[in-house]
Amino acid sequence: MPSSLAVTKGVRVEVTSRYVAERSAPEDGEWFFAYTVRITNQGAETVQLISRHWIITDAEGRQQQVKGPGVVGEQPTLRPGESFEYTSACPLGTSIGAMQGTYQMVTSAGERFDAKIAPFTLSEPYAMN
């Protein structure tokens, strides 16, 4: 299963993605992918996710950037040892692509930093033969 892992200042971001056949229409050039993100605070300080910045690239090199507050309508606060998990989705114009990005975080002391989301693949099964 396509996945990624990155740790920035104690914030661990794990992502897994999957192809959603029932929401895709390859004959119309539409592929749909779901991805699940698990954010874990492995640090000693409480952190809050403020915003997200995704870079989505399709197989033809076209990039789309998505920026906005929080994730799935939330700006979760994570105490040391806590995790937050959510699932979202991404339509794509090709059967293969990739996503990566950052979450803007703020510590309880007011320090802001970007937690890295390592690149992961969006791929229709058997598309890469």
C-alpha positions in Angstrom: 0.0 0.0 0.0 1.5 3.4 -0.9 2.5 5.2 2.2 4.8 7.8 3.7 6.3 8.8 7.1 8.0 12.0 8.3 8.8 13.3 11.7 9.3 17.1 12.3 10.1 18.4 15.8 8.4 15.4 17.4 5.3 15.5 15.1 5.0 12.2 13.3 2.9 12.2 10.1 2.0 8.8 8.5 -0.1 8.6 5.4 -1.5 5.7 3.5 -3.5 6.0 0.2 -5.8 3.8 -1.8 -7.6 3.8 -5.1 -11.4 4.1 -4.9 -12.7 2.3 -7.9 -16.4 2.9 -7.2 -15.8 6.7 -7.4 -13.5 6.6 -10.4 -14.4 6.8 -14.1 -11.2 6.0 -16.0 -13.1 6.1 -19.3 -13.8 9.8 -18.6 -10.2 10.5 -17.3 -11.2 10.6 -13.6 -9.4 8.6 -10.9 -10.3 9.0 -7.3 -8.0 8.3 -4.4 -8.6 8.3 -0.6 -5.8 8.8 1.9 -5.7 8.4 5.7 -3.4 10.5 7.8 -2.3 9.8 11.3 -0.6 12.6 13.2 1.1 11.7 16.4 2.7 14.1 18.9 5.9 12.3 19.9 7.4 15.5 21.4 7.2 17.0 24.9 5.1 20.0 24.1 1.4 20.3 23.2 0.9 21.3 19.5 -2.0 22.4 17.4 -2.5 21.9 13.7 -3.4 25.3 12.2 -3.5 24.8 8.5 -2.5 22.5 5.6 -0.6 22.9 2.3 -0.8 20.0 -0.2 1.0 19.7 -3.5 -0.7 17.2 -5.8 1.1 16.1 -9.0 -0.4 14.0 -11.7 1.4 11.7 -14.1 1.7 14.5 -16.7 3.5 16.7 -14.2 0.5 19.1 -13.6 0.5 20.4 -10.1 -2.4 21.5 -8.0 -1.9 23.2 -4.6 -4.5 23.1 -1.8 -4.2 25.4 1.2 -6.6 26.0 4.0 -7.3 26.1 7.7 -7.1 22.8 9.6 -8.0 19.4 8.2 -11.6 18.0 7.7 -13.0 21.0 9.4 -10.9 20.7 12.6 -7.7 22.2 14.0 -6.8 19.4 16.4 -4.7 20.0 19.5 -2.4 17.1 20.5 -0.8 16.7 23.9 2.3 14.6 24.1 1.6 11.1 23.1 -1.8 11.9 21.5 -2.8 11.1 17.9 -5.3 12.4 15.4 -6.4 10.4 12.4 -8.6 11.4 9.4 -9.4 10.3 5.9 -9.8 12.6 3.0 -9.8 12.2 -0.8 -8.3 13.5 -4.0 -9.6 13.3 -7.6 -6.9 13.0 -10.3 -6.8 13.3 -14.1 -4.3 10.4 -14.5 -4.1 6.9 -13.0 -0.9 7.7 -11.2 0.2 10.7 -9.2 1.7 11.8 -5.9 1.0 14.1 -3.0 3.2 15.8 -0.4 3.0 18.9 1.7 3.1 20.4 5.2 0.9 21.1 8.2 1.5 24.4 9.9 1.7 23.7 13.6 1.9 25.9 16.7 3.3 24.9 20.1 1.7 25.8 23.4 4.6 28.4 23.7 3.5 30.0 20.4 6.3 28.7 18.2 5.2 28.0 14.7 6.7 25.3 12.4 5.8 23.3 9.4 5.4 19.5 9.9 6.5 17.8 6.8 4.1 15.3 4.9 6.5 13.1 3.0 5.6 12.3 -0.6 3.3 9.3 -1.2 2.0 7.7 -4.4 -1.6 7.7 -5.7 -1.8 4.8 -8.0 -4.6 2.7 -9.6 -3.8 -1.0 -8.9 -1.8 -2.5 -11.8 -1.3 0.9 -13.4 2.5 0.5 -12.9 3.3 -2.7 -14.8 
